[in-house]
Structure formats: structure tokens, C-alpha cells
Amino acid sequence: MSLNSKRLQDAINNKDNFHFNSEVDELDVYVFDVFEVLNGIFFNENNAGQQKESIEDIIEKLELGFVAVDTVKRELIRCSAKRKELSPYIKAVYQEYYSNSVFESHCRNQVFQNLQPKLKNLAIENNKSALLELIMPFLIMEIALYLYIYDKNEYFRIYGMEKEMGIVTAIKQNKYPAFNQFLKGNIDYIKINADEHVAAK
């Protein structure tokens, strides 16, 4: 979810509710540090420098708040630091995006759905708008991260505060065979709420 999300702020404020039992050896918290700046430039009046400072402030609160609840189990990982590892997955997603019109349309639908009502406030009324290309890299990176996680097969669960994106569910259901080579792990997606006690099993 976006670093600017109110739900994430609620999670930080209710950090003591998020306890993970002894069956969870490690909890990695991935943040889209660079691409959150891109989204901020698009939706806010800040320039890149101002938006970067704002995002860094949020990441610091996340790291010193939510992540620091259990420093033995939790680690914050910046996606920008994983650029080389993510590169082949980003390439695969872009290749499918530009060669498969069904996948392209699915991506555009997902972005349009994810960013309501912000897009309508900018007079972007449908998924055909050329302006969606400006923020498509965020989704491309997000899908690439999922593929990286499934391919490495080092995790048992993925936790999020939103329901799993439809496009990711479709990929897991083999709707887009180009990605099947990466689906080595059968990893459950668990939606959690900031005000609920969490016990990973």
C-alpha cells in the first residue's frame, strides 16, 4: 500500500497490536521508496526534492515505529536497494505489458481502480487516458516484486492492509503464462487490519 496511506499510519500508531509468534522467523517490510516519490509528484504540488523529503520522513517513522517493535524479526527493505535483483522481473513485466494487450488493459484497469478517487479529481475519467502511463511504473514495480518473491520462494506468507490486487491473483491463477516460470512458491496472501491483533501461523 502507499506510504501515504492512512491505513499505514494507523498501523504505525497501533504498532503494539502487531505481534508475530515464534513460527515467524523473519518479517520483511518492503517499501517503494523511489516510486512513492513519483506518485507524489503526480498527485501533489511538491517538486521531487520536497516529495523525497516527505517520503523519507514517512519511511523513518515506519522504521522507528512499526518495524522497530520487534527488531529481531522485522527488517525494512527499500526496493531501490533491490534494483539489480528485481531487474529481470521488471523486464518480464514490461515485455508482457507491451506485447499482450489483455495484460496491458488489466494493468490500466488496476491502476485506475487503485487510485480512485484521486484520478477522477485530476479529470482522468477512464483507463484509456494516456496520463496513466506516467504512473504505470509503480504497478510494474509492484508486480515485479511479487514475481521476485514467488520465484525466490523464501516466504510463507505475504501480509497487506488491502485485499490482494486482482492482477496478482490472475497471475497466480496462470492467466498470463509468461509469468508461470516465476511461480515457484505457493504463498498465501493475508489481509490484516491496523486495529486487529495479528498472530502469524
Z-matrix of the N, CA and C atoms (Angstrom, degrees):
N
C 1 1.444
C 2 1.523 1 108.91
N 3 1.308 2 115.45 1 162.63
C 4 1.457 3 120.23 2 -177.43
C 5 1.524 4 110.79 3 -64.21
N 6 1.322 5 115.40 4 144.15
C 7 1.463 6 119.85 5 175.85
C 8 1.524 7 111.16 6 -65.74
N 9 1.330 8 116.57 7 -19.52
C 10 1.461 9 121.00 8 178.33
C 11 1.528 10 112.53 9 -87.04
N 12 1.335 11 116.50 10 0.30
C 13 1.453 12 120.35 11 -175.25
C 14 1.524 13 112.14 12 -67.73
N 15 1.325 14 115.57 13 139.35
C 16 1.462 15 120.39 14 175.50
C 17 1.529 16 110.73 15 -63.80
N 18 1.343 17 116.41 16 -33.01
C 19 1.460 18 119.43 17 -179.68
C 20 1.526 19 111.18 18 -64.83
N 21 1.307 20 116.49 19 -35.64
C 22 1.457 21 119.32 20 177.19
C 23 1.521 22 110.06 21 -67.12
N 24 1.337 23 117.16 22 -41.27
C 25 1.461 24 120.23 23 177.65
C 26 1.527 25 110.10 24 -62.58
N 27 1.338 26 115.78 25 -37.21
C 28 1.474 27 119.15 26 176.81
C 29 1.526 28 110.65 27 -63.72
N 30 1.336 29 116.64 28 -38.19
C 31 1.466 30 120.30 29 178.98
C 32 1.523 31 110.75 30 -63.94
N 33 1.343 32 115.87 31 -41.67
C 34 1.465 33 119.88 32 178.35
C 35 1.526 34 109.93 33 -64.06
N 36 1.329 35 116.39 34 -42.97
C 37 1.464 36 120.74 35 -179.46
C 38 1.526 37 112.37 36 -67.26
N 39 1.345 38 116.44 37 -28.35
C 40 1.465 39 121.40 38 -179.29
C 41 1.525 40 111.08 39 -110.32
N 42 1.309 41 115.50 40 33.43
C 43 1.476 42 121.01 41 -172.11
C 44 1.519 43 112.98 42 -57.06
N 45 1.329 44 117.41 43 -30.87
C 46 1.462 45 119.70 44 -177.67
C 47 1.520 46 112.31 45 -70.87
N 48 1.342 47 117.21 46 -11.78
C 49 1.463 48 120.20 47 177.18
C 50 1.523 49 111.98 48 -77.42
N 51 1.323 50 116.78 49 -17.50
C 52 1.458 51 120.74 50 -173.67
C 53 1.524 52 110.71 51 -96.18
N 54 1.321 53 115.36 52 83.80
C 55 1.461 54 121.54 53 178.57
C 56 1.525 55 108.92 54 -107.16
N 57 1.312 56 116.45 55 135.13
C 58 1.460 57 121.07 56 -179.10
C 59 1.524 58 108.61 57 -118.45
N 60 1.319 59 114.90 58 133.24
C 61 1.467 60 118.48 59 -172.04
C 62 1.527 61 111.85 60 -77.63
N 63 1.314 62 115.47 61 -176.07
C 64 1.463 63 121.58 62 -172.41
C 65 1.521 64 113.31 63 -68.43
N 66 1.338 65 117.30 64 -13.40
C 67 1.460 66 119.74 65 179.40
C 68 1.529 67 112.06 66 -76.46
N 69 1.330 68 117.18 67 -13.84
C 70 1.464 69 121.47 68 177.95
C 71 1.527 70 108.28 69 -97.18
N 72 1.311 71 116.37 70 109.37
C 73 1.464 72 120.84 71 -177.88
C 74 1.524 73 111.95 72 -77.88
N 75 1.339 74 116.36 73 -31.05
C 76 1.457 75 119.19 74 -174.29
C 77 1.517 76 109.32 75 -157.67
N 78 1.328 77 116.54 76 140.00
C 79 1.453 78 122.40 77 176.29
C 80 1.522 79 108.11 78 -124.54
N 81 1.328 80 116.82 79 112.86
C 82 1.460 81 121.70 80 179.08
C 83 1.522 82 109.24 81 -99.26
N 84 1.310 83 116.04 82 128.97
C 85 1.461 84 122.52 83 179.08
C 86 1.525 85 107.99 84 -107.37
N 87 1.332 86 116.50 85 109.69
C 88 1.468 87 121.36 86 -178.37
C 89 1.530 88 109.84 87 -90.37
N 90 1.330 89 116.80 88 135.60
C 91 1.466 90 121.06 89 176.98
C 92 1.530 91 109.59 90 -126.12
N 93 1.333 92 115.19 91 138.53
C 94 1.459 93 121.87 92 177.93
C 95 1.526 94 108.25 93 -90.79
N 96 1.323 95 115.63 94 75.63
C 97 1.454 96 120.27 95 -171.81
C 98 1.531 97 113.21 96 -63.94
N 99 1.324 98 118.13 97 -46.90
C 100 1.466 99 121.14 98 -177.27
C 101 1.522 100 110.98 99 -74.90
N 102 1.323 101 117.30 100 -44.19
C 103 1.454 102 119.75 101 -175.44
C 104 1.521 103 112.89 102 -72.62
N 105 1.324 104 117.41 103 -21.73
C 106 1.460 105 119.65 104 171.87
C 107 1.530 106 110.19 105 -67.07
N 108 1.320 107 117.09 106 -31.49
C 109 1.465 108 120.54 107 175.39
C 110 1.524 109 109.38 108 -65.82
N 111 1.330 110 116.30 109 -42.66
C 112 1.459 111 120.74 110 178.44
C 113 1.522 112 110.89 111 -58.52
N 114 1.321 113 117.22 112 -47.60
C 115 1.463 114 120.28 113 178.71
C 116 1.523 115 111.47 114 -61.74
N 117 1.330 116 115.78 115 -39.61
C 118 1.455 117 119.95 116 -179.22
C 119 1.515 118 112.71 117 -64.20
N 120 1.315 119 116.16 118 -39.70
C 121 1.471 120 120.15 119 177.35
C 122 1.516 121 109.98 120 -62.12
N 123 1.320 122 115.40 121 -39.36
C 124 1.464 123 120.42 122 -177.06
C 125 1.532 124 111.12 123 -68.20
N 126 1.327 125 116.86 124 -41.11
C 127 1.467 126 119.88 125 -172.43
C 128 1.531 127 114.25 126 -99.29
N 129 1.323 128 117.81 127 -21.08
C 130 1.461 129 120.74 128 -178.22
C 131 1.517 130 110.54 129 -109.38
N 132 1.299 131 115.84 130 171.28
C 133 1.459 132 120.83 131 178.61
C 134 1.525 133 111.56 132 -91.99
N 135 1.318 134 117.81 133 3.35
C 136 1.459 135 121.25 134 179.95
C 137 1.518 136 111.21 135 -72.21
N 138 1.333 137 116.39 136 150.87
C 139 1.458 138 119.32 137 170.76
C 140 1.532 139 108.13 138 -83.34
N 141 1.322 140 116.72 139 177.48
C 142 1.467 141 120.72 140 -174.43
C 143 1.527 142 111.81 141 -59.54
N 144 1.333 143 116.40 142 -42.45
C 145 1.461 144 119.83 143 -178.92
C 146 1.516 145 112.47 144 -63.91
N 147 1.325 146 115.97 145 -44.55
C 148 1.464 147 120.31 146 178.82
C 149 1.527 148 111.40 147 -64.02
N 150 1.323 149 115.41 148 -42.10
C 151 1.461 150 119.07 149 -179.10
C 152 1.524 151 111.27 150 -67.54
N 153 1.336 152 117.08 151 -36.41
C 154 1.459 153 120.47 152 177.77
C 155 1.532 154 110.39 153 -63.21
N 156 1.327 155 116.52 154 -42.64
C 157 1.460 156 120.10 155 178.10
C 158 1.527 157 110.89 156 -61.22
N 159 1.334 158 116.24 157 -41.92
C 160 1.459 159 120.89 158 179.70
C 161 1.524 160 110.87 159 -62.96
N 162 1.332 161 116.93 160 -44.52
C 163 1.464 162 121.19 161 -179.59
C 164 1.522 163 110.84 162 -66.53
N 165 1.339 164 117.28 163 -40.41
C 166 1.460 165 120.52 164 178.96
C 167 1.525 166 111.13 165 -62.90
N 168 1.326 167 115.90 166 -35.51
C 169 1.463 168 120.16 167 177.97
C 170 1.530 169 110.49 168 -65.01
N 171 1.343 170 116.66 169 -41.96
C 172 1.457 171 120.86 170 178.43
C 173 1.526 172 110.80 171 -65.44
N 174 1.344 173 116.57 172 -42.91
C 175 1.465 174 120.56 173 179.45
C 176 1.528 175 110.51 174 -62.69
N 177 1.323 176 116.79 175 -39.68
C 178 1.467 177 120.26 176 178.76
C 179 1.527 178 110.56 177 -62.52
N 180 1.334 179 116.85 178 -42.72
C 181 1.465 180 120.12 179 178.76
C 182 1.527 181 110.18 180 -65.04
N 183 1.329 182 116.24 181 -38.86
C 184 1.462 183 120.38 182 178.75
C 185 1.522 184 110.62 183 -64.73
N 186 1.328 185 116.19 184 -43.74
C 187 1.457 186 120.56 185 -177.08
C 188 1.521 187 111.84 186 -69.96
N 189 1.331 188 116.59 187 -41.27
C 190 1.461 189 120.46 188 -178.17
C 191 1.522 190 112.14 189 -83.42
N 192 1.337 191 115.71 190 -16.12
C 193 1.451 192 120.23 191 179.25
C 194 1.505 193 111.30 192 -100.60
N 195 1.315 194 116.17 193 -89.86
C 196 1.466 195 121.76 194 -174.18
C 197 1.527 196 112.63 195 -57.90
N 198 1.319 197 117.59 196 -50.17
C 199 1.467 198 120.52 197 -175.98
C 200 1.520 199 111.79 198 -66.85
N 201 1.317 200 116.59 199 -32.93
C 202 1.463 201 121.16 200 -175.84
C 203 1.515 202 113.43 201 -78.18
N 204 1.341 203 117.75 202 -3.87
C 205 1.469 204 119.68 203 178.78
C 206 1.518 205 110.12 204 -58.38
N 207 1.302 206 116.82 205 -41.43
C 208 1.461 207 121.47 206 179.05
C 209 1.521 208 107.46 207 -139.49
N 210 1.315 209 116.51 208 88.25
C 211 1.463 210 121.07 209 -173.79
C 212 1.523 211 112.29 210 -68.54
N 213 1.336 212 117.42 211 -18.61
C 214 1.453 213 120.17 212 178.45
C 215 1.526 214 110.50 213 -72.01
N 216 1.337 215 116.17 214 -38.58
C 217 1.449 216 120.94 215 -175.31
C 218 1.524 217 113.41 216 -95.02
N 219 1.321 218 118.33 217 -25.13
C 220 1.460 219 120.45 218 -168.86
C 221 1.529 220 112.61 219 -110.65
N 222 1.312 221 113.78 220 141.35
C 223 1.465 222 119.98 221 177.27
C 224 1.520 223 109.10 222 -141.42
N 225 1.329 224 117.22 223 134.41
C 226 1.456 225 122.06 224 175.84
C 227 1.519 226 109.08 225 -91.30
N 228 1.327 227 116.42 226 128.34
C 229 1.465 228 122.04 227 -178.00
C 230 1.520 229 109.28 228 -121.09
N 231 1.309 230 116.22 229 121.82
C 232 1.462 231 121.00 230 175.64
C 233 1.527 232 109.68 231 -82.50
N 234 1.320 233 115.82 232 130.38
C 235 1.473 234 118.84 233 -179.98
C 236 1.517 235 111.53 234 -64.34
N 237 1.330 236 117.48 235 -27.75
C 238 1.464 237 120.07 236 177.76
C 239 1.524 238 111.07 237 -63.46
N 240 1.324 239 117.09 238 -28.37
C 241 1.464 240 121.11 239 178.54
C 242 1.521 241 111.98 240 -78.61
N 243 1.335 242 116.65 241 -12.38
C 244 1.468 243 122.11 242 179.71
C 245 1.531 244 110.96 243 -104.12
N 246 1.319 245 116.90 244 18.01
C 247 1.465 246 121.08 245 -172.28
C 248 1.524 247 112.82 246 -55.36
N 249 1.327 248 117.69 247 -45.62
C 250 1.463 249 120.56 248 -178.27
C 251 1.526 250 111.47 249 -67.08
N 252 1.338 251 116.45 250 -41.62
C 253 1.466 252 119.39 251 179.90
C 254 1.527 253 111.58 252 -67.36
N 255 1.332 254 116.56 253 -33.27
C 256 1.458 255 120.68 254 -177.67
C 257 1.523 256 113.00 255 -83.23
N 258 1.314 257 116.95 256 -14.92
C 259 1.468 258 121.45 257 -173.22
C 260 1.526 259 114.30 258 -52.20
N 261 1.348 260 120.59 259 -49.44
C 262 1.473 261 119.35 260 -178.70
C 263 1.524 262 113.23 261 -64.73
N 264 1.329 263 117.05 262 -28.75
C 265 1.464 264 120.38 263 -179.91
C 266 1.532 265 110.10 264 -77.55
N 267 1.323 266 116.17 265 -37.90
C 268 1.469 267 120.03 266 175.12
C 269 1.525 268 109.95 267 -61.91
N 270 1.315 269 116.03 268 -43.64
C 271 1.467 270 121.06 269 178.48
C 272 1.527 271 110.81 270 -60.27
N 273 1.326 272 117.13 271 -42.76
C 274 1.462 273 121.27 272 -179.25
C 275 1.523 274 111.35 273 -64.49
N 276 1.335 275 116.81 274 -39.98
C 277 1.463 276 119.99 275 -179.40
C 278 1.521 277 110.68 276 -68.83
N 279 1.329 278 116.69 277 -44.00
C 280 1.468 279 119.34 278 177.80
C 281 1.526 280 111.31 279 -61.99
N 282 1.319 281 116.89 280 -40.66
C 283 1.461 282 120.34 281 -179.91
C 284 1.532 283 110.52 282 -61.44
N 285 1.320 284 116.74 283 -42.45
C 286 1.463 285 120.29 284 178.23
C 287 1.530 286 110.41 285 -68.43
N 288 1.307 287 116.24 286 -37.94
C 289 1.473 288 120.86 287 -179.21
C 290 1.529 289 111.07 288 -61.67
N 291 1.330 290 116.17 289 -41.60
C 292 1.461 291 119.69 290 -176.37
C 293 1.527 292 113.71 291 -87.76
N 294 1.319 293 117.64 292 -9.89
C 295 1.463 294 119.24 293 -177.67
C 296 1.527 295 114.02 294 -114.64
N 297 1.320 296 117.09 295 -14.00
C 298 1.461 297 121.15 296 -177.35
C 299 1.533 298 108.27 297 -122.86
N 300 1.318 299 116.24 298 105.54
C 301 1.463 300 120.86 299 -176.30
C 302 1.528 301 112.36 300 -63.94
N 303 1.338 302 116.78 301 -29.10
C 304 1.464 303 119.96 302 178.25
C 305 1.531 304 110.09 303 -67.44
N 306 1.332 305 115.43 304 -44.06
C 307 1.468 306 119.67 305 178.48
C 308 1.527 307 110.60 306 -66.78
N 309 1.309 308 116.76 307 -40.60
C 310 1.468 309 120.43 308 177.56
C 311 1.527 310 110.66 309 -57.92
N 312 1.326 311 115.81 310 -47.40
C 313 1.458 312 120.06 311 179.53
C 314 1.523 313 111.45 312 -63.03
N 315 1.330 314 116.59 313 -38.63
C 316 1.463 315 121.02 314 178.78
C 317 1.531 316 110.21 315 -63.65
N 318 1.326 317 116.35 316 -42.24
C 319 1.465 318 120.85 317 177.93
C 320 1.525 319 111.32 318 -62.18
N 321 1.316 320 116.11 319 -44.76
C 322 1.462 321 120.18 320 -178.82
C 323 1.526 322 110.59 321 -65.30
N 324 1.336 323 116.00 322 -40.04
C 325 1.466 324 119.58 323 175.91
C 326 1.518 325 111.48 324 -61.50
N 327 1.357 326 115.93 325 -41.26
C 328 1.464 327 120.44 326 -177.72
C 329 1.524 328 110.77 327 -65.38
N 330 1.324 329 117.09 328 -43.89
C 331 1.469 330 120.76 329 178.47
C 332 1.523 331 110.39 330 -62.59
N 333 1.325 332 115.78 331 -45.83
C 334 1.465 333 119.93 332 -179.21
C 335 1.523 334 110.60 333 -61.47
N 336 1.322 335 116.85 334 -38.99
C 337 1.464 336 121.29 335 178.82
C 338 1.529 337 111.34 336 -70.25
N 339 1.328 338 116.53 337 -43.65
C 340 1.469 339 120.82 338 -176.05
C 341 1.518 340 112.90 339 -62.95
N 342 1.310 341 116.33 340 -33.20
C 343 1.471 342 120.32 341 -168.64
C 344 1.524 343 113.46 342 -107.27
N 345 1.322 344 115.30 343 26.78
C 346 1.463 345 118.62 344 171.87
C 347 1.528 346 109.32 345 -85.94
N 348 1.336 347 119.57 346 143.87
C 349 1.467 348 127.55 347 2.19
C 350 1.534 349 113.85 348 -91.49
N 351 1.344 350 117.11 349 10.42
C 352 1.463 351 119.70 350 -174.45
C 353 1.525 352 112.22 351 -57.91
N 354 1.342 353 116.50 352 -41.79
C 355 1.464 354 119.25 353 -177.30
C 356 1.524 355 111.51 354 -66.77
N 357 1.310 356 117.06 355 -40.72
C 358 1.467 357 119.13 356 178.88
C 359 1.519 358 111.13 357 -65.04
N 360 1.316 359 116.51 358 -32.19
C 361 1.463 360 119.81 359 176.34
C 362 1.517 361 112.00 360 -65.75
N 363 1.345 362 116.04 361 -21.75
C 364 1.464 363 121.25 362 177.40
C 365 1.529 364 111.17 363 -98.25
N 366 1.334 365 116.03 364 14.55
C 367 1.468 366 122.54 365 178.23
C 368 1.522 367 112.71 366 66.72
N 369 1.341 368 116.61 367 24.49
C 370 1.457 369 121.02 368 172.30
C 371 1.524 370 106.00 369 -95.46
N 372 1.334 371 116.02 370 100.29
C 373 1.457 372 121.92 371 -168.08
C 374 1.524 373 114.79 372 -91.46
N 375 1.335 374 117.43 373 -15.20
C 376 1.463 375 118.93 374 -178.65
C 377 1.521 376 110.43 375 -154.41
N 378 1.335 377 115.95 376 174.10
C 379 1.461 378 120.81 377 -174.74
C 380 1.523 379 112.91 378 -80.29
N 381 1.322 380 117.39 379 4.49
C 382 1.465 381 121.28 380 177.89
C 383 1.520 382 112.42 381 -88.34
N 384 1.318 383 117.26 382 -11.03
C 385 1.461 384 121.10 383 -176.00
C 386 1.526 385 111.42 384 -60.87
N 387 1.334 386 115.48 385 132.70
C 388 1.466 387 120.53 386 178.51
C 389 1.525 388 111.34 387 -65.06
N 390 1.326 389 117.41 388 -22.31
C 391 1.461 390 120.71 389 -178.48
C 392 1.521 391 113.01 390 -66.71
N 393 1.337 392 116.82 391 -19.43
C 394 1.464 393 119.16 392 178.07
C 395 1.525 394 111.68 393 -62.38
N 396 1.327 395 117.04 394 -25.79
C 397 1.466 396 120.22 395 179.26
C 398 1.526 397 111.49 396 -62.27
N 399 1.325 398 117.14 397 -24.80
C 400 1.467 399 120.71 398 -179.33
C 401 1.523 400 111.91 399 -68.67
N 402 1.323 401 116.28 400 -28.83
C 403 1.469 402 119.51 401 -177.20
C 404 1.523 403 112.56 402 -113.20
N 405 1.324 404 117.03 403 2.71
C 406 1.464 405 120.78 404 177.69
C 407 1.535 406 113.21 405 -61.14
N 408 1.342 407 119.52 406 -34.08
C 409 1.476 408 119.09 407 -179.75
C 410 1.524 409 114.42 408 -54.78
N 411 1.343 410 117.43 409 -30.20
C 412 1.464 411 119.86 410 179.15
C 413 1.523 412 109.79 411 -62.82
N 414 1.332 413 116.92 412 -48.12
C 415 1.461 414 120.43 413 179.88
C 416 1.521 415 111.27 414 -66.11
N 417 1.327 416 116.69 415 -40.22
C 418 1.468 417 120.39 416 178.10
C 419 1.524 418 110.23 417 -57.23
N 420 1.326 419 116.22 418 -44.98
C 421 1.461 420 120.83 419 178.88
C 422 1.524 421 111.42 420 -65.42
N 423 1.319 422 116.15 421 -38.35
C 424 1.464 423 120.06 422 -179.36
C 425 1.528 424 110.77 423 -65.11
N 426 1.339 425 116.91 424 -44.75
C 427 1.465 426 120.76 425 177.52
C 428 1.523 427 110.02 426 -63.35
N 429 1.326 428 116.66 427 -41.73
C 430 1.470 429 121.13 428 179.31
C 431 1.526 430 110.87 429 -60.15
N 432 1.328 431 117.31 430 -38.98
C 433 1.465 432 120.56 431 178.62
C 434 1.530 433 110.69 432 -64.32
N 435 1.328 434 117.04 433 -42.32
C 436 1.467 435 119.96 434 176.00
C 437 1.524 436 110.64 435 -59.23
N 438 1.334 437 116.92 436 -45.76
C 439 1.466 438 120.11 437 -179.73
C 440 1.528 439 110.86 438 -62.02
N 441 1.316 440 116.73 439 -40.10
C 442 1.467 441 122.27 440 177.25
C 443 1.528 442 110.50 441 -59.56
N 444 1.326 443 115.71 442 -45.15
C 445 1.459 444 120.80 443 -178.88
C 446 1.527 445 111.04 444 -65.91
N 447 1.343 446 116.69 445 -43.87
C 448 1.464 447 120.18 446 179.46
C 449 1.524 448 111.38 447 -66.65
N 450 1.322 449 116.37 448 -37.41
C 451 1.464 450 120.76 449 -177.79
C 452 1.528 451 111.10 450 -70.00
N 453 1.331 452 117.12 451 -42.17
C 454 1.461 453 121.00 452 -179.94
C 455 1.520 454 111.46 453 -70.39
N 456 1.335 455 115.82 454 -32.55
C 457 1.462 456 121.33 455 175.83
C 458 1.527 457 112.50 456 54.92
N 459 1.331 458 115.14 457 46.10
C 460 1.465 459 120.59 458 -179.46
C 461 1.531 460 112.32 459 -108.12
N 462 1.327 461 116.69 460 -4.70
C 463 1.463 462 121.11 461 -177.26
C 464 1.522 463 110.45 462 -114.84
N 465 1.337 464 115.28 463 152.78
C 466 1.451 465 120.88 464 177.51
C 467 1.521 466 111.77 465 -97.30
N 468 1.332 467 116.99 466 -30.92
C 469 1.462 468 121.36 467 -178.40
C 470 1.519 469 110.93 468 -145.20
N 471 1.324 470 113.66 469 154.61
C 472 1.467 471 121.33 470 170.73
C 473 1.524 472 106.89 471 -116.37
N 474 1.325 473 116.43 472 126.88
C 475 1.459 474 121.17 473 177.90
C 476 1.521 475 109.75 474 -105.25
N 477 1.318 476 115.95 475 139.39
C 478 1.454 477 120.87 476 175.87
C 479 1.513 478 109.70 477 -148.33
N 480 1.326 479 116.22 478 164.38
C 481 1.468 480 121.10 479 -178.94
C 482 1.524 481 111.94 480 -103.83
N 483 1.309 482 116.00 481 4.33
C 484 1.460 483 122.22 482 171.10
C 485 1.526 484 106.72 483 -121.83
N 486 1.327 485 117.23 484 163.89
C 487 1.458 486 118.86 485 174.35
C 488 1.523 487 108.96 486 -68.45
N 489 1.308 488 116.38 487 155.61
C 490 1.459 489 120.23 488 -178.10
C 491 1.528 490 110.27 489 -59.63
N 492 1.333 491 115.73 490 136.35
C 493 1.452 492 119.85 491 179.93
C 494 1.524 493 111.07 492 -60.87
N 495 1.312 494 115.72 493 140.13
C 496 1.459 495 120.63 494 -179.28
C 497 1.509 496 112.77 495 -58.57
N 498 1.317 497 117.08 496 -36.65
C 499 1.463 498 119.50 497 -177.84
C 500 1.525 499 111.23 498 -69.01
N 501 1.320 500 117.66 499 -32.48
C 502 1.465 501 120.80 500 176.92
C 503 1.527 502 110.14 501 -71.19
N 504 1.326 503 116.38 502 -41.37
C 505 1.465 504 119.96 503 176.02
C 506 1.523 505 110.40 504 -59.38
N 507 1.331 506 116.96 505 -41.91
C 508 1.470 507 121.24 506 179.39
C 509 1.525 508 111.15 507 -62.74
N 510 1.336 509 116.59 508 -40.46
C 511 1.467 510 120.43 509 177.96
C 512 1.521 511 110.23 510 -63.15
N 513 1.333 512 117.53 511 -43.40
C 514 1.460 513 121.85 512 179.21
C 515 1.525 514 111.81 513 -64.76
N 516 1.329 515 116.06 514 -27.11
C 517 1.469 516 120.76 515 178.74
C 518 1.522 517 111.68 516 -90.16
N 519 1.326 518 116.36 517 13.50
C 520 1.469 519 123.23 518 174.04
C 521 1.528 520 114.11 519 66.64
N 522 1.327 521 116.57 520 28.05
C 523 1.465 522 119.22 521 178.13
C 524 1.527 523 111.02 522 -68.96
N 525 1.336 524 115.87 523 -27.91
C 526 1.462 525 120.60 524 -178.96
C 527 1.530 526 108.28 525 -119.31
N 528 1.340 527 117.20 526 91.10
C 529 1.469 528 122.23 527 -173.78
C 530 1.527 529 114.35 528 -56.24
N 531 1.322 530 118.12 529 -23.05
C 532 1.465 531 120.36 530 -179.76
C 533 1.523 532 111.90 531 -59.63
N 534 1.337 533 116.83 532 -22.97
C 535 1.458 534 120.85 533 -177.73
C 536 1.526 535 113.09 534 -98.87
N 537 1.319 536 117.78 535 -4.60
C 538 1.463 537 120.26 536 -175.08
C 539 1.529 538 112.81 537 -58.98
N 540 1.327 539 116.67 538 -30.50
C 541 1.466 540 120.69 539 -179.64
C 542 1.526 541 112.49 540 -61.37
N 543 1.344 542 116.57 541 -22.01
C 544 1.460 543 120.43 542 -177.74
C 545 1.534 544 112.72 543 -94.48
N 546 1.314 545 117.72 544 -9.87
C 547 1.465 546 120.53 545 -172.73
C 548 1.529 547 110.90 546 -87.00
N 549 1.317 548 114.88 547 66.42
C 550 1.457 549 120.75 548 -178.23
C 551 1.524 550 112.82 549 -88.16
N 552 1.311 551 115.86 550 -20.75
C 553 1.456 552 119.21 551 -177.32
C 554 1.516 553 111.85 552 -114.98
N 555 1.323 554 116.36 553 133.87
C 556 1.466 555 122.08 554 174.46
C 557 1.524 556 107.45 555 -93.49
N 558 1.322 557 115.39 556 88.09
C 559 1.463 558 121.51 557 -171.36
C 560 1.521 559 109.83 558 -107.26
N 561 1.320 560 116.66 559 123.82
C 562 1.461 561 120.98 560 179.04
C 563 1.515 562 110.91 561 -72.09
N 564 1.321 563 115.30 562 145.93
C 565 1.467 564 121.28 563 172.75
C 566 1.523 565 107.73 564 -105.06
N 567 1.335 566 116.67 565 126.73
C 568 1.457 567 121.92 566 -177.71
C 569 1.517 568 109.47 567 -117.87
N 570 1.333 569 116.63 568 120.93
C 571 1.457 570 121.01 569 175.84
C 572 1.519 571 108.70 570 -87.23
N 573 1.324 572 116.16 571 129.04
C 574 1.455 573 120.90 572 179.86
C 575 1.526 574 109.22 573 -124.03
N 576 1.328 575 115.51 574 158.93
C 577 1.460 576 121.78 575 179.06
C 578 1.519 577 109.71 576 -113.78
N 579 1.313 578 114.81 577 146.23
C 580 1.472 579 120.07 578 -176.08
C 581 1.527 580 112.35 579 -63.59
N 582 1.320 581 117.53 580 -25.09
C 583 1.452 582 119.33 581 -176.13
C 584 1.527 583 113.24 582 -100.94
N 585 1.343 584 114.86 583 12.74
C 586 1.457 585 118.95 584 179.38
C 587 1.531 586 110.85 585 -109.74
N 588 1.313 587 115.09 586 146.45
C 589 1.470 588 120.08 587 173.62
C 590 1.526 589 108.55 588 -71.62
N 591 1.316 590 117.12 589 133.45
C 592 1.457 591 121.55 590 -176.93
C 593 1.518 592 109.81 591 -111.42
N 594 1.317 593 116.28 592 128.78
C 595 1.463 594 121.51 593 173.67
C 596 1.518 595 107.64 594 -130.55
N 597 1.298 596 117.10 595 104.62
C 598 1.472 597 120.01 596 -178.47
C 599 1.511 598 110.06 597 -74.12
N 600 1.309 599 116.23 598 138.80
C 601 1.470 600 120.85 599 -178.77
C 602 1.516 601 109.71 600 -125.32
